[in-house]
């Protein structure tokens, strides 16, 4: 509250200024949607792992950070556009996720207990420190062919890297939805999520399904990270910094719902950008935290979650 | 039997040999009390012991919410930070001594815990955990932003006045040794009392089975909320001591997740829900942290203790969920058989 004031001149706005404010708000909403789509794809993996296995992976942000470093290595060390190595980044973090699952989360499938959350934090610390040892504490950037390019559409000024990231985010989310809804494997995943014992009875091998679902969730995190790094620098602590947004997007959209989580991410983006425009960009996340508390208090299933009791 | 009693696992302390239990408890207290008088002890060793004692108090406070109450408060750093910042700001800006400031910090933590708990504790544990984590990260951002009040990302440094009881400041760490020791004993007594009292039993009943506890007539929500508030206030009070001892606080050290993990590890390592757990765990944790910091500064890398904390967390959760006390108790039970 203390930061309010001093940014806008007092007194009445003229007609031209109202119009300018209107376009500014529209601009904020548009860039909010673009940023929010990426928040959505960042969060989808967390939501998937929770929906299928009841695992809250606090190391999800760390997997995103590994995806970001994959983009950095491709761009800086090999001179390859980060967007071209998306499948590789996906496979790499999926592999990290599988190792994580085999060592740790295998023991906690079914309910998010204190021990599971603590184990996830332990994983996050270890993964973060490994990145710290390899890359050091400095922030790194990657350059794709869209980085730093802007497009002017009518009165709006949009970053090309963000537009491309948004498109990839939408495609990846749609891909996961199609995978889960139409393929036999996807049906098996949803069966395990609904009722693990019934799924076992009809012949689904739940342990294989679980590890592959976890790998998919981790891979999505890596993919999202590689997309994100085209316009956002990374450092070993980036994973922790991203976790609040990921948690909020997932809770607003509904833990366990893929499409809901994606929309939750877009909500976060819009609220964040509007706050940054109207109030203060350093406090752009504060309304999100209030939103999170309100959702937890009054609608813990989010917009689309159905299974949170 | 005796070991189990001394560890505070069994509620009534009267069975067995009470004399031995008392000696067992007084020995470490006496050892720490005479520490500054011993010939080979320098300020560095005392400082390490004070650090251990402070983290023991923080662990004891967290043990109440997580060990006895079973609530997944992963962002308890919020209350540590509130205690630190309130005490520090009141002293720096208004000259109010920590003797009063720390109570103001407790009061603010109470209100914070009340609002947070009232909004999130009716829901399943995961949402409470998510909310506490998000809240602690929000506090990092807020304390970075309001530079006038908190000193921003650089943090807040207390104005130093030399040795002063009024401002609870000292050039040597020895006075803090006694202050922290007294706090550890008080918190230990509170934990022991909780483990035997009706309220503590209700908390444990809620932890073990909410539905059954509600059926037996326990007011589940109120019990959880009270436990959360008590723990928050204790954390905040220890935070007051923390800031007086270190003379400085910054957003990461106050509210950061790394700090939140440091204040959970004593209870986790020692044994959740036991009175001795945080004490043993805190000593082990600080020992580990000092050794790694010494080792990693020799090699020339920083942040080695965080890696060790992460590995320790994983090992405890996967291999010894009942902590060191749990290991000792099961060992002594095996011997009896």
Interface residues (C-beta under 8 A of the other chain):
Chain A: X2 X3 X56 X58 X103 X104 X107 X112 X113 X114 X115 X117 X118 X119 X121 X122 X123 X124 X125 X126 X128 X129 X130 X132 X133 X137 X240 X243 X244 X247 X248 X251 X255 X280 X282 X283 X285 X286 X289 X292 X293 X294 X296 X297 X300 X308 X309
Chain B: X66 X70 X72 X74 X116 X118 X119 X120 X122 X123 X124 X125 X126 X127 X128 X129 X130 X131 X133 X134 X135 X137 X138 X141 X142 X144 X145 X146 X148 X257 X258 X261 X264 X268 X301 X302 X303 X304 X306 X307 X309 X310 X311 X312 X313 X314 X316 X317 X318 X321
